């Protein structure tokens, strides 16, 4: 009869509120997990780029398990060392590509905004 009169029983309303609050809590938990994943990824990338910067110094200090992990990340298809001591790898890791990208200067560059003499608009007579 509630549908015909347009009234909802108080118990039904409470049940709907409880369901909505549970849904909201679930979404809030998913957001928190997603933020943790993003934070973990940033920490991982910072560690990896720092490791690449100090590769020569830190490489031999790793234990066997971590050495294998880093080797897989940095040299996905392995590497070889020539008799002369040079290192070769058939595929360059994406981490090396990221480390080579330099950020733009924080200050604006106006050098590209200067026009050549004679190209500026004419002055009104």
Jmol script that loads the backbone (N, CA, C; Angstrom):
load data "model"
ATOM      1  N   UNK A   1       0.815  -1.193   0.000  1.00  0.00           N
ATOM      2  CA  UNK A   1       0.000   0.000   0.000  1.00  0.00           C
ATOM      3  C   UNK A   1       0.861   1.261   0.000  1.00  0.00           C
ATOM      4  N   UNK A   2       2.156   1.126   0.402  1.00  0.00           N
ATOM      5  CA  UNK A   2       3.037   2.284   0.448  1.00  0.00           C
ATOM      6  C   UNK A   2       3.248   2.868  -0.944  1.00  0.00           C
ATOM      7  N   UNK A   3       3.296   2.014  -1.941  1.00  0.00           N
ATOM      8  CA  UNK A   3       3.515   2.493  -3.303  1.00  0.00           C
ATOM      9  C   UNK A   3       2.310   3.295  -3.780  1.00  0.00           C
ATOM     10  N   UNK A   4       1.127   2.819  -3.472  1.00  0.00           N
ATOM     11  CA  UNK A   4      -0.086   3.495  -3.936  1.00  0.00           C
ATOM     12  C   UNK A   4      -0.272   4.852  -3.275  1.00  0.00           C
ATOM     13  N   UNK A   5       0.137   4.991  -2.030  1.00  0.00           N
ATOM     14  CA  UNK A   5      -0.050   6.250  -1.315  1.00  0.00           C
ATOM     15  C   UNK A   5       1.163   7.167  -1.428  1.00  0.00           C
ATOM     16  N   UNK A   6       2.290   6.648  -1.922  1.00  0.00           N
ATOM     17  CA  UNK A   6       3.489   7.464  -2.059  1.00  0.00           C
ATOM     18  C   UNK A   6       4.266   7.592  -0.765  1.00  0.00           C
ATOM     19  N   UNK A   7       3.903   6.836   0.236  1.00  0.00           N
ATOM     20  CA  UNK A   7       4.608   6.880   1.520  1.00  0.00           C
ATOM     21  C   UNK A   7       5.482   5.650   1.662  1.00  0.00           C
ATOM     22  N   UNK A   8       6.635   5.843   2.280  1.00  0.00           N
ATOM     23  CA  UNK A   8       7.556   4.739   2.523  1.00  0.00           C
ATOM     24  C   UNK A   8       7.610   4.515   4.021  1.00  0.00           C
ATOM     25  N   UNK A   9       7.539   3.266   4.396  1.00  0.00           N
ATOM     26  CA  UNK A   9       7.600   2.941   5.823  1.00  0.00           C
ATOM     27  C   UNK A   9       8.960   3.344   6.363  1.00  0.00           C
ATOM     28  N   UNK A  10       8.989   3.736   7.618  1.00  0.00           N
ATOM     29  CA  UNK A  10      10.233   4.194   8.250  1.00  0.00           C
ATOM     30  C   UNK A  10      11.300   3.099   8.219  1.00  0.00           C
ATOM     31  N   UNK A  11      10.916   1.849   8.412  1.00  0.00           N
ATOM     32  CA  UNK A  11      11.858   0.728   8.403  1.00  0.00           C
ATOM     33  C   UNK A  11      12.493   0.575   7.016  1.00  0.00           C
ATOM     34  N   UNK A  12      11.689   0.759   5.952  1.00  0.00           N
ATOM     35  CA  UNK A  12      12.228   0.658   4.589  1.00  0.00           C
ATOM     36  C   UNK A  12      13.220   1.790   4.321  1.00  0.00           C
ATOM     37  N   UNK A  13      12.904   2.980   4.783  1.00  0.00           N
ATOM     38  CA  UNK A  13      13.799   4.118   4.617  1.00  0.00           C
ATOM     39  C   UNK A  13      15.124   3.896   5.324  1.00  0.00           C
ATOM     40  N   UNK A  14      15.071   3.352   6.526  1.00  0.00           N
ATOM     41  CA  UNK A  14      16.292   3.059   7.283  1.00  0.00           C
ATOM     42  C   UNK A  14      17.144   2.024   6.555  1.00  0.00           C
ATOM     43  N   UNK A  15      16.506   1.015   5.982  1.00  0.00           N
ATOM     44  CA  UNK A  15      17.240  -0.027   5.257  1.00  0.00           C
ATOM     45  C   UNK A  15      17.948   0.568   4.041  1.00  0.00           C
ATOM     46  N   UNK A  16      17.275   1.473   3.339  1.00  0.00           N
ATOM     47  CA  UNK A  16      17.884   2.128   2.181  1.00  0.00           C
ATOM     48  C   UNK A  16      19.076   2.973   2.621  1.00  0.00           C
ATOM     49  N   UNK A  17      18.938   3.701   3.725  1.00  0.00           N
ATOM     50  CA  UNK A  17      20.056   4.515   4.230  1.00  0.00           C
ATOM     51  C   UNK A  17      21.253   3.657   4.608  1.00  0.00           C
ATOM     52  N   UNK A  18      20.995   2.516   5.234  1.00  0.00           N
ATOM     53  CA  UNK A  18      22.084   1.607   5.615  1.00  0.00           C
ATOM     54  C   UNK A  18      22.803   1.113   4.363  1.00  0.00           C
ATOM     55  N   UNK A  19      22.051   0.729   3.328  1.00  0.00           N
ATOM     56  CA  UNK A  19      22.660   0.274   2.077  1.00  0.00           C
ATOM     57  C   UNK A  19      23.492   1.381   1.427  1.00  0.00           C
ATOM     58  N   UNK A  20      22.964   2.604   1.403  1.00  0.00           N
ATOM     59  CA  UNK A  20      23.701   3.723   0.825  1.00  0.00           C
ATOM     60  C   UNK A  20      24.989   4.004   1.594  1.00  0.00           C
ATOM     61  N   UNK A  21      24.911   3.971   2.921  1.00  0.00           N
ATOM     62  CA  UNK A  21      26.111   4.202   3.733  1.00  0.00           C
ATOM     63  C   UNK A  21      27.159   3.118   3.492  1.00  0.00           C
ATOM     64  N   UNK A  22      26.722   1.874   3.301  1.00  0.00           N
ATOM     65  CA  UNK A  22      27.667   0.793   3.001  1.00  0.00           C
ATOM     66  C   UNK A  22      28.323   1.015   1.632  1.00  0.00           C
ATOM     67  N   UNK A  23      27.510   1.445   0.667  1.00  0.00           N
ATOM     68  CA  UNK A  23      28.058   1.730  -0.655  1.00  0.00           C
ATOM     69  C   UNK A  23      29.088   2.857  -0.590  1.00  0.00           C
ATOM     70  N   UNK A  24      28.783   3.901   0.150  1.00  0.00           N
ATOM     71  CA  UNK A  24      29.702   5.032   0.306  1.00  0.00           C
ATOM     72  C   UNK A  24      30.999   4.577   0.964  1.00  0.00           C
ATOM     73  N   UNK A  25      30.895   3.767   1.995  1.00  0.00           N
ATOM     74  CA  UNK A  25      32.093   3.259   2.678  1.00  0.00           C
ATOM     75  C   UNK A  25      32.937   2.421   1.726  1.00  0.00           C
ATOM     76  N   UNK A  26      32.285   1.611   0.902  1.00  0.00           N
ATOM     77  CA  UNK A  26      33.019   0.791  -0.071  1.00  0.00           C
ATOM     78  C   UNK A  26      33.778   1.640  -1.062  1.00  0.00           C
ATOM     79  N   UNK A  27      33.145   2.692  -1.559  1.00  0.00           N
ATOM     80  CA  UNK A  27      33.795   3.587  -2.520  1.00  0.00           C
ATOM     81  C   UNK A  27      34.949   4.327  -1.851  1.00  0.00           C
ATOM     82  N   UNK A  28      34.766   4.771  -0.617  1.00  0.00           N
ATOM     83  CA  UNK A  28      35.850   5.452   0.098  1.00  0.00           C
ATOM     84  C   UNK A  28      37.048   4.528   0.277  1.00  0.00           C
ATOM     85  N   UNK A  29      36.790   3.239   0.576  1.00  0.00           N
ATOM     86  CA  UNK A  29      37.882   2.270   0.718  1.00  0.00           C
ATOM     87  C   UNK A  29      38.600   2.065  -0.613  1.00  0.00           C
ATOM     88  N   UNK A  30      37.855   1.998  -1.711  1.00  0.00           N
ATOM     89  CA  UNK A  30      38.474   1.843  -3.030  1.00  0.00           C
ATOM     90  C   UNK A  30      39.341   3.048  -3.372  1.00  0.00           C
ATOM     91  N   UNK A  31      38.887   4.237  -3.013  1.00  0.00           N
ATOM     92  CA  UNK A  31      39.679   5.451  -3.257  1.00  0.00           C
ATOM     93  C   UNK A  31      40.976   5.398  -2.464  1.00  0.00           C
ATOM     94  N   UNK A  32      40.895   4.983  -1.205  1.00  0.00           N
ATOM     95  CA  UNK A  32      42.096   4.899  -0.367  1.00  0.00           C
ATOM     96  C   UNK A  32      43.095   3.903  -0.945  1.00  0.00           C
ATOM     97  N   UNK A  33      42.614   2.764  -1.431  1.00  0.00           N
ATOM     98  CA  UNK A  33      43.498   1.761  -2.026  1.00  0.00           C
ATOM     99  C   UNK A  33      44.145   2.322  -3.296  1.00  0.00           C
ATOM    100  N   UNK A  34      43.357   3.015  -4.116  1.00  0.00           N
ATOM    101  CA  UNK A  34      43.898   3.598  -5.349  1.00  0.00           C
ATOM    102  C   UNK A  34      44.972   4.631  -5.028  1.00  0.00           C
ATOM    103  N   UNK A  35      44.770   5.443  -4.005  1.00  0.00           N
ATOM    104  CA  UNK A  35      45.781   6.425  -3.609  1.00  0.00           C
ATOM    105  C   UNK A  35      47.044   5.730  -3.134  1.00  0.00           C
ATOM    106  N   UNK A  36      46.906   4.609  -2.413  1.00  0.00           N
ATOM    107  CA  UNK A  36      48.068   3.857  -1.962  1.00  0.00           C
ATOM    108  C   UNK A  36      48.835   3.292  -3.152  1.00  0.00           C
ATOM    109  N   UNK A  37      48.117   2.789  -4.148  1.00  0.00           N
ATOM    110  CA  UNK A  37      48.766   2.236  -5.339  1.00  0.00           C
ATOM    111  C   UNK A  37      49.549   3.330  -6.054  1.00  0.00           C
ATOM    112  N   UNK A  38      48.946   4.506  -6.199  1.00  0.00           N
ATOM    113  CA  UNK A  38      49.625   5.613  -6.871  1.00  0.00           C
ATOM    114  C   UNK A  38      50.866   6.030  -6.088  1.00  0.00           C
ATOM    115  N   UNK A  39      50.752   6.124  -4.771  1.00  0.00           N
ATOM    116  CA  UNK A  39      51.886   6.496  -3.923  1.00  0.00           C
ATOM    117  C   UNK A  39      52.991   5.437  -4.039  1.00  0.00           C
ATOM    118  N   UNK A  40      52.604   4.154  -4.018  1.00  0.00           N
ATOM    119  CA  UNK A  40      53.581   3.084  -4.154  1.00  0.00           C
ATOM    120  C   UNK A  40      54.299   3.158  -5.498  1.00  0.00           C
ATOM    121  N   UNK A  41      53.552   3.465  -6.558  1.00  0.00           N
ATOM    122  CA  UNK A  41      54.156   3.560  -7.887  1.00  0.00           C
ATOM    123  C   UNK A  41      55.167   4.708  -7.934  1.00  0.00           C
ATOM    124  N   UNK A  42      54.802   5.847  -7.361  1.00  0.00           N
ATOM    125  CA  UNK A  42      55.721   6.995  -7.347  1.00  0.00           C
ATOM    126  C   UNK A  42      56.988   6.636  -6.574  1.00  0.00           C
ATOM    127  N   UNK A  43      56.837   5.984  -5.432  1.00  0.00           N
ATOM    128  CA  UNK A  43      58.004   5.578  -4.651  1.00  0.00           C
ATOM    129  C   UNK A  43      58.870   4.598  -5.441  1.00  0.00           C
ATOM    130  N   UNK A  44      58.214   3.677  -6.153  1.00  0.00           N
ATOM    131  CA  UNK A  44      58.937   2.698  -6.949  1.00  0.00           C
ATOM    132  C   UNK A  44      59.742   3.377  -8.055  1.00  0.00           C
ATOM    133  N   UNK A  45      59.127   4.312  -8.764  1.00  0.00           N
ATOM    134  CA  UNK A  45      59.815   5.015  -9.850  1.00  0.00           C
ATOM    135  C   UNK A  45      60.968   5.843  -9.291  1.00  0.00           C
ATOM    136  N   UNK A  46      60.754   6.526  -8.163  1.00  0.00           N
ATOM    137  CA  UNK A  46      61.833   7.311  -7.554  1.00  0.00           C
ATOM    138  C   UNK A  46      62.995   6.413  -7.153  1.00  0.00           C
ATOM    139  N   UNK A  47      62.681   5.253  -6.556  1.00  0.00           N
ATOM    140  CA  UNK A  47      63.731   4.305  -6.185  1.00  0.00           C
ATOM    141  C   UNK A  47      64.491   3.836  -7.418  1.00  0.00           C
ATOM    142  N   UNK A  48      63.743   3.472  -8.467  1.00  0.00           N
ATOM    143  CA  UNK A  48      64.366   2.937  -9.671  1.00  0.00           C
ATOM    144  C   UNK A  48      65.267   3.960 -10.338  1.00  0.00           C
ATOM    145  N   UNK A  49      64.776   5.185 -10.462  1.00  0.00           N
ATOM    146  CA  UNK A  49      65.611   6.222 -11.088  1.00  0.00           C
ATOM    147  C   UNK A  49      66.827   6.526 -10.220  1.00  0.00           C
ATOM    148  N   UNK A  50      66.654   6.531  -8.896  1.00  0.00           N
ATOM    149  CA  UNK A  50      67.797   6.710  -8.004  1.00  0.00           C
ATOM    150  C   UNK A  50      68.783   5.558  -8.134  1.00  0.00           C
ATOM    151  N   UNK A  51      68.252   4.353  -8.282  1.00  0.00           N
ATOM    152  CA  UNK A  51      69.111   3.185  -8.452  1.00  0.00           C
ATOM    153  C   UNK A  51      69.909   3.289  -9.737  1.00  0.00           C
ATOM    154  N   UNK A  52      69.243   3.718 -10.804  1.00  0.00           N
ATOM    155  CA  UNK A  52      69.940   3.856 -12.089  1.00  0.00           C
ATOM    156  C   UNK A  52      71.050   4.903 -11.977  1.00  0.00           C
ATOM    157  N   UNK A  53      70.765   5.998 -11.268  1.00  0.00           N
ATOM    158  CA  UNK A  53      71.783   7.036 -11.101  1.00  0.00           C
ATOM    159  C   UNK A  53      73.013   6.502 -10.376  1.00  0.00           C
ATOM    160  N   UNK A  54      72.802   5.586  -9.432  1.00  0.00           N
ATOM    161  CA  UNK A  54      73.901   5.044  -8.623  1.00  0.00           C
ATOM    162  C   UNK A  54      74.190   3.584  -8.970  1.00  0.00           C
ATOM    163  N   UNK A  55      73.865   3.190 -10.180  1.00  0.00           N
ATOM    164  CA  UNK A  55      73.952   1.788 -10.578  1.00  0.00           C
ATOM    165  C   UNK A  55      75.334   1.204 -10.365  1.00  0.00           C
ATOM    166  N   UNK A  56      76.327   1.869 -10.810  1.00  0.00           N
ATOM    167  CA  UNK A  56      77.679   1.311 -10.720  1.00  0.00           C
ATOM    168  C   UNK A  56      78.079   1.077  -9.260  1.00  0.00           C
ATOM    169  N   UNK A  57      77.747   2.006  -8.386  1.00  0.00           N
ATOM    170  CA  UNK A  57      78.140   1.895  -6.982  1.00  0.00           C
ATOM    171  C   UNK A  57      77.322   0.841  -6.236  1.00  0.00           C
ATOM    172  N   UNK A  58      75.976   0.808  -6.474  1.00  0.00           N
ATOM    173  CA  UNK A  58      75.096  -0.031  -5.664  1.00  0.00           C
ATOM    174  C   UNK A  58      74.854  -1.432  -6.215  1.00  0.00           C
ATOM    175  N   UNK A  59      75.142  -1.666  -7.471  1.00  0.00           N
ATOM    176  CA  UNK A  59      74.793  -2.932  -8.104  1.00  0.00           C
ATOM    177  C   UNK A  59      75.337  -4.130  -7.331  1.00  0.00           C
ATOM    178  N   UNK A  60      76.574  -4.078  -6.928  1.00  0.00           N
ATOM    179  CA  UNK A  60      77.217  -5.241  -6.306  1.00  0.00           C
ATOM    180  C   UNK A  60      76.856  -5.398  -4.832  1.00  0.00           C
ATOM    181  N   UNK A  61      76.149  -4.439  -4.266  1.00  0.00           N
ATOM    182  CA  UNK A  61      75.750  -4.527  -2.867  1.00  0.00           C
ATOM    183  C   UNK A  61      74.420  -5.255  -2.676  1.00  0.00           C
ATOM    184  N   UNK A  62      73.695  -5.558  -3.734  1.00  0.00           N
ATOM    185  CA  UNK A  62      72.389  -6.205  -3.640  1.00  0.00           C
ATOM    186  C   UNK A  62      72.539  -7.693  -3.352  1.00  0.00           C
ATOM    187  N   UNK A  63      71.549  -8.243  -2.609  1.00  0.00           N
ATOM    188  CA  UNK A  63      71.556  -9.692  -2.409  1.00  0.00           C
ATOM    189  C   UNK A  63      71.097 -10.362  -3.701  1.00  0.00           C
ATOM    190  N   UNK A  64      71.210 -11.678  -3.770  1.00  0.00           N
ATOM    191  CA  UNK A  64      70.966 -12.403  -5.009  1.00  0.00           C
ATOM    192  C   UNK A  64      69.540 -12.197  -5.532  1.00  0.00           C
ATOM    193  N   UNK A  65      68.542 -12.242  -4.636  1.00  0.00           N
ATOM    194  CA  UNK A  65      67.149 -12.096  -5.052  1.00  0.00           C
ATOM    195  C   UNK A  65      66.887 -10.711  -5.638  1.00  0.00           C
ATOM    196  N   UNK A  66      67.332  -9.655  -4.955  1.00  0.00           N
ATOM    197  CA  UNK A  66      67.109  -8.291  -5.431  1.00  0.00           C
ATOM    198  C   UNK A  66      67.952  -7.989  -6.669  1.00  0.00           C
ATOM    199  N   UNK A  67      69.119  -8.588  -6.748  1.00  0.00           N
ATOM    200  CA  UNK A  67      69.941  -8.418  -7.930  1.00  0.00           C
ATOM    201  C   UNK A  67      69.217  -8.970  -9.162  1.00  0.00           C
ATOM    202  N   UNK A  68      68.582 -10.129  -9.013  1.00  0.00           N
ATOM    203  CA  UNK A  68      67.840 -10.725 -10.134  1.00  0.00           C
ATOM    204  C   UNK A  68      66.664  -9.839 -10.531  1.00  0.00           C
ATOM    205  N   UNK A  69      65.916  -9.326  -9.541  1.00  0.00           N
ATOM    206  CA  UNK A  69      64.769  -8.446  -9.834  1.00  0.00           C
ATOM    207  C   UNK A  69      65.224  -7.202 -10.598  1.00  0.00           C
ATOM    208  N   UNK A  70      66.251  -6.555 -10.102  1.00  0.00           N
ATOM    209  CA  UNK A  70      66.742  -5.334 -10.744  1.00  0.00           C
ATOM    210  C   UNK A  70      67.291  -5.636 -12.129  1.00  0.00           C
ATOM    211  N   UNK A  71      67.955  -6.771 -12.252  1.00  0.00           N
ATOM    212  CA  UNK A  71      68.481  -7.156 -13.560  1.00  0.00           C
ATOM    213  C   UNK A  71      67.329  -7.317 -14.553  1.00  0.00           C
ATOM    214  N   UNK A  72      66.216  -7.916 -14.134  1.00  0.00           N
ATOM    215  CA  UNK A  72      65.063  -8.094 -15.018  1.00  0.00           C
ATOM    216  C   UNK A  72      64.435  -6.753 -15.392  1.00  0.00           C
ATOM    217  N   UNK A  73      64.390  -5.817 -14.437  1.00  0.00           N
ATOM    218  CA  UNK A  73      63.817  -4.499 -14.723  1.00  0.00           C
ATOM    219  C   UNK A  73      64.712  -3.669 -15.635  1.00  0.00           C
ATOM    220  N   UNK A  74      65.999  -3.710 -15.369  1.00  0.00           N
ATOM    221  CA  UNK A  74      66.920  -2.854 -16.102  1.00  0.00           C
ATOM    222  C   UNK A  74      67.398  -3.470 -17.413  1.00  0.00           C
ATOM    223  N   UNK A  75      67.441  -4.787 -17.471  1.00  0.00           N
ATOM    224  CA  UNK A  75      67.907  -5.487 -18.662  1.00  0.00           C
ATOM    225  C   UNK A  75      66.915  -6.606 -18.990  1.00  0.00           C
ATOM    226  N   UNK A  76      65.735  -6.266 -19.511  1.00  0.00           N
ATOM    227  CA  UNK A  76      64.670  -7.251 -19.696  1.00  0.00           C
ATOM    228  C   UNK A  76      65.057  -8.435 -20.587  1.00  0.00           C
ATOM    229  N   UNK A  77      65.963  -8.232 -21.517  1.00  0.00           N
ATOM    230  CA  UNK A  77      66.403  -9.335 -22.373  1.00  0.00           C
ATOM    231  C   UNK A  77      67.842  -9.734 -22.066  1.00  0.00           C
ATOM    232  N   UNK A  78      68.288  -9.430 -20.850  1.00  0.00           N
ATOM    233  CA  UNK A  78      69.621  -9.805 -20.418  1.00  0.00           C
ATOM    234  C   UNK A  78      70.686  -8.835 -20.913  1.00  0.00           C
ATOM    235  N   UNK A  79      71.934  -9.127 -20.566  1.00  0.00           N
ATOM    236  CA  UNK A  79      73.058  -8.320 -21.029  1.00  0.00           C
ATOM    237  C   UNK A  79      74.277  -9.215 -21.136  1.00  0.00           C
ATOM    238  N   UNK A  80      75.263  -8.724 -21.842  1.00  0.00           N
ATOM    239  CA  UNK A  80      76.519  -9.461 -21.972  1.00  0.00           C
ATOM    240  C   UNK A  80      77.668  -8.490 -21.772  1.00  0.00           C
ATOM    241  N   UNK A  81      78.795  -9.036 -21.349  1.00  0.00           N
ATOM    242  CA  UNK A  81      79.993  -8.222 -21.109  1.00  0.00           C
ATOM    243  C   UNK A  81      81.074  -8.717 -22.059  1.00  0.00           C
ATOM    244  N   UNK A  82      81.636  -7.788 -22.812  1.00  0.00           N
ATOM    245  CA  UNK A  82      82.704  -8.153 -23.753  1.00  0.00           C
ATOM    246  C   UNK A  82      84.014  -8.323 -22.994  1.00  0.00           C
ATOM    247  N   UNK A  83      85.023  -8.854 -23.676  1.00  0.00           N
ATOM    248  CA  UNK A  83      86.341  -9.031 -23.060  1.00  0.00           C
ATOM    249  C   UNK A  83      86.960  -7.704 -22.660  1.00  0.00           C
ATOM    250  N   UNK A  84      86.562  -6.655 -23.370  1.00  0.00           N
ATOM    251  CA  UNK A  84      87.110  -5.332 -23.047  1.00  0.00           C
ATOM    252  C   UNK A  84      86.364  -4.674 -21.880  1.00  0.00           C
ATOM    253  N   UNK A  85      85.311  -5.339 -21.370  1.00  0.00           N
ATOM    254  CA  UNK A  85      84.568  -4.809 -20.225  1.00  0.00           C
ATOM    255  C   UNK A  85      83.353  -3.978 -20.583  1.00  0.00           C
ATOM    256  N   UNK A  86      83.055  -3.871 -21.872  1.00  0.00           N
ATOM    257  CA  UNK A  86      81.874  -3.125 -22.279  1.00  0.00           C
ATOM    258  C   UNK A  86      80.630  -3.999 -22.113  1.00  0.00           C
ATOM    259  N   UNK A  87      79.530  -3.355 -21.733  1.00  0.00           N
ATOM    260  CA  UNK A  87      78.275  -4.075 -21.497  1.00  0.00           C
ATOM    261  C   UNK A  87      77.345  -3.831 -22.673  1.00  0.00           C
ATOM    262  N   UNK A  88      76.701  -4.898 -23.152  1.00  0.00           N
ATOM    263  CA  UNK A  88      75.763  -4.823 -24.261  1.00  0.00           C
ATOM    264  C   UNK A  88      74.435  -5.434 -23.835  1.00  0.00           C
ATOM    265  N   UNK A  89      73.350  -4.854 -24.345  1.00  0.00           N
ATOM    266  CA  UNK A  89      72.015  -5.396 -24.098  1.00  0.00           C
ATOM    267  C   UNK A  89      71.183  -5.241 -25.377  1.00  0.00           C
ATOM    268  N   UNK A  90      70.391  -6.275 -25.728  1.00  0.00           N
ATOM    269  CA  UNK A  90      69.602  -6.178 -26.962  1.00  0.00           C
ATOM    270  C   UNK A  90      68.401  -5.239 -26.846  1.00  0.00           C
ATOM    271  N   UNK A  91      67.963  -4.945 -25.632  1.00  0.00           N
ATOM    272  CA  UNK A  91      66.793  -4.078 -25.457  1.00  0.00           C
ATOM    273  C   UNK A  91      67.074  -3.104 -24.324  1.00  0.00           C
ATOM    274  N   UNK A  92      66.800  -1.829 -24.565  1.00  0.00           N
ATOM    275  CA  UNK A  92      66.993  -0.812 -23.539  1.00  0.00           C
ATOM    276  C   UNK A  92      65.733  -0.728 -22.688  1.00  0.00           C
ATOM    277  N   UNK A  93      65.894  -0.763 -21.384  1.00  0.00           N
ATOM    278  CA  UNK A  93      64.771  -0.695 -20.450  1.00  0.00           C
ATOM    279  C   UNK A  93      64.090   0.665 -20.519  1.00  0.00           C
ATOM    280  N   UNK A  94      62.793   0.669 -20.255  1.00  0.00           N
ATOM    281  CA  UNK A  94      62.036   1.923 -20.223  1.00  0.00           C
ATOM    282  C   UNK A  94      62.547   2.845 -19.116  1.00  0.00           C
ATOM    283  N   UNK A  95      63.125   2.286 -18.074  1.00  0.00           N
ATOM    284  CA  UNK A  95      63.648   3.120 -16.990  1.00  0.00           C
ATOM    285  C   UNK A  95      64.800   3.993 -17.475  1.00  0.00           C
ATOM    286  N   UNK A  96      65.619   3.468 -18.355  1.00  0.00           N
ATOM    287  CA  UNK A  96      66.697   4.275 -18.919  1.00  0.00           C
ATOM    288  C   UNK A  96      66.131   5.383 -19.795  1.00  0.00           C
ATOM    289  N   UNK A  97      65.062   5.065 -20.517  1.00  0.00           N
ATOM    290  CA  UNK A  97      64.438   6.085 -21.358  1.00  0.00           C
ATOM    291  C   UNK A  97      63.862   7.208 -20.498  1.00  0.00           C
ATOM    292  N   UNK A  98      63.229   6.854 -19.366  1.00  0.00           N
ATOM    293  CA  UNK A  98      62.673   7.862 -18.461  1.00  0.00           C
ATOM    294  C   UNK A  98      63.765   8.700 -17.835  1.00  0.00           C
ATOM    295  N   UNK A  99      64.877   8.079 -17.467  1.00  0.00           N
ATOM    296  CA  UNK A  99      65.963   8.811 -16.820  1.00  0.00           C
ATOM    297  C   UNK A  99      66.585   9.820 -17.766  1.00  0.00           C
ATOM    298  N   UNK A 100      66.503   9.580 -19.064  1.00  0.00           N
ATOM    299  CA  UNK A 100      67.099  10.489 -20.042  1.00  0.00           C
ATOM    300  C   UNK A 100      66.240  11.696 -20.357  1.00  0.00           C
ATOM    301  N   UNK A 101      64.981  11.678 -19.936  1.00  0.00           N
ATOM    302  CA  UNK A 101      64.086  12.792 -20.227  1.00  0.00           C
ATOM    303  C   UNK A 101      64.338  13.893 -19.206  1.00  0.00           C
ATOM    304  N   UNK A 102      64.647  15.078 -19.705  1.00  0.00           N
ATOM    305  CA  UNK A 102      64.926  16.194 -18.807  1.00  0.00           C
ATOM    306  C   UNK A 102      63.700  17.090 -18.718  1.00  0.00           C
ATOM    307  N   UNK A 103      63.463  17.596 -17.536  1.00  0.00           N
ATOM    308  CA  UNK A 103      62.349  18.514 -17.327  1.00  0.00           C
ATOM    309  C   UNK A 103      62.655  19.861 -17.957  1.00  0.00           C
ATOM    310  N   UNK A 104      61.605  20.548 -18.373  1.00  0.00           N
ATOM    311  CA  UNK A 104      61.758  21.910 -18.867  1.00  0.00           C
ATOM    312  C   UNK A 104      62.122  22.822 -17.707  1.00  0.00           C
ATOM    313  N   UNK A 105      62.709  23.930 -18.030  1.00  0.00           N
ATOM    314  CA  UNK A 105      63.043  24.921 -17.019  1.00  0.00           C
ATOM    315  C   UNK A 105      61.768  25.449 -16.384  1.00  0.00           C
ATOM    316  N   UNK A 106      61.848  25.751 -15.113  1.00  0.00           N
ATOM    317  CA  UNK A 106      60.695  26.301 -14.408  1.00  0.00           C
ATOM    318  C   UNK A 106      60.401  27.729 -14.857  1.00  0.00           C
ATOM    319  N   UNK A 107      61.428  28.426 -15.343  1.00  0.00           N
ATOM    320  CA  UNK A 107      61.241  29.802 -15.784  1.00  0.00           C
ATOM    321  C   UNK A 107      60.814  29.820 -17.246  1.00  0.00           C
ATOM    322  N   UNK A 108      59.918  30.709 -17.597  1.00  0.00           N
ATOM    323  CA  UNK A 108      59.464  30.745 -18.987  1.00  0.00           C
ATOM    324  C   UNK A 108      60.580  31.192 -19.923  1.00  0.00           C
ATOM    325  N   UNK A 109      60.564  30.657 -21.113  1.00  0.00           N
ATOM    326  CA  UNK A 109      61.547  31.040 -22.124  1.00  0.00           C
ATOM    327  C   UNK A 109      60.875  31.989 -23.106  1.00  0.00           C
ATOM    328  N   UNK A 110      61.352  33.215 -23.151  1.00  0.00           N
ATOM    329  CA  UNK A 110      60.781  34.205 -24.047  1.00  0.00           C
ATOM    330  C   UNK A 110      61.554  34.271 -25.365  1.00  0.00           C
ATOM    331  N   UNK A 111      62.597  33.453 -25.493  1.00  0.00           N
ATOM    332  CA  UNK A 111      63.417  33.533 -26.702  1.00  0.00           C
ATOM    333  C   UNK A 111      62.626  33.168 -27.947  1.00  0.00           C
ATOM    334  N   UNK A 112      61.633  32.313 -27.818  1.00  0.00           N
ATOM    335  CA  UNK A 112      60.826  31.914 -28.963  1.00  0.00           C
ATOM    336  C   UNK A 112      59.721  32.919 -29.267  1.00  0.00           C
ATOM    337  N   UNK A 113      59.561  33.921 -28.424  1.00  0.00           N
ATOM    338  CA  UNK A 113      58.470  34.865 -28.586  1.00  0.00           C
ATOM    339  C   UNK A 113      58.913  36.161 -29.267  1.00  0.00           C
ATOM    340  N   UNK A 114      60.183  36.291 -29.579  1.00  0.00           N
ATOM    341  CA  UNK A 114      60.700  37.507 -30.197  1.00  0.00           C
ATOM    342  C   UNK A 114      60.548  37.374 -31.701  1.00  0.00           C
ATOM    343  N   UNK A 115      60.002  38.407 -32.337  1.00  0.00           N
ATOM    344  CA  UNK A 115      59.866  38.380 -33.794  1.00  0.00           C
ATOM    345  C   UNK A 115      61.087  39.008 -34.436  1.00  0.00           C
ATOM    346  N   UNK A 116      61.303  38.674 -35.661  1.00  0.00           N
ATOM    347  CA  UNK A 116      62.424  39.239 -36.399  1.00  0.00           C
ATOM    348  C   UNK A 116      62.140  40.698 -36.747  1.00  0.00           C
ATOM    349  N   UNK A 117      63.177  41.515 -36.896  1.00  0.00           N
ATOM    350  CA  UNK A 117      62.962  42.919 -37.279  1.00  0.00           C
ATOM    351  C   UNK A 117      62.250  42.995 -38.620  1.00  0.00           C
ATOM    352  N   UNK A 118      61.292  43.894 -38.727  1.00  0.00           N
ATOM    353  CA  UNK A 118      60.550  44.073 -39.960  1.00  0.00           C
ATOM    354  C   UNK A 118      59.275  43.261 -40.032  1.00  0.00           C
ATOM    355  N   UNK A 119      59.056  42.371 -39.078  1.00  0.00           N
ATOM    356  CA  UNK A 119      57.849  41.546 -39.093  1.00  0.00           C
ATOM    357  C   UNK A 119      56.789  42.051 -38.123  1.00  0.00           C
ATOM    358  N   UNK A 120      57.154  43.039 -37.315  1.00  0.00           N
ATOM    359  CA  UNK A 120      56.173  43.539 -36.366  1.00  0.00           C
ATOM    360  C   UNK A 120      55.083  44.326 -37.102  1.00  0.00           C
ATOM    361  N   UNK A 121      53.897  44.383 -36.525  1.00  0.00           N
ATOM    362  CA  UNK A 121      52.810  45.086 -37.215  1.00  0.00           C
ATOM    363  C   UNK A 121      53.147  46.579 -37.352  1.00  0.00           C
ATOM    364  N   UNK A 122      52.613  47.169 -38.409  1.00  0.00           N
ATOM    365  CA  UNK A 122      52.848  48.584 -38.647  1.00  0.00           C
ATOM    366  C   UNK A 122      52.135  49.450 -37.641  1.00  0.00           C
ATOM    367  N   UNK A 123      52.721  50.595 -37.347  1.00  0.00           N
ATOM    368  CA  UNK A 123      52.114  51.536 -36.400  1.00  0.00           C
ATOM    369  C   UNK A 123      51.065  52.360 -37.121  1.00  0.00           C
ATOM    370  N   UNK A 124      50.011  52.729 -36.451  1.00  0.00           N
ATOM    371  CA  UNK A 124      48.979  53.566 -37.099  1.00  0.00           C
ATOM    372  C   UNK A 124      49.564  54.951 -37.428  1.00  0.00           C
ATOM    373  N   UNK A 125      49.116  55.576 -38.544  1.00  0.00           N
ATOM    374  CA  UNK A 125      49.658  56.891 -38.935  1.00  0.00           C
ATOM    375  C   UNK A 125      49.255  57.999 -38.003  1.00  0.00           C
TER     376      UNK A 125
END
end "model"
wireframe off; spacefill off
backbone 0.3
color backbone group
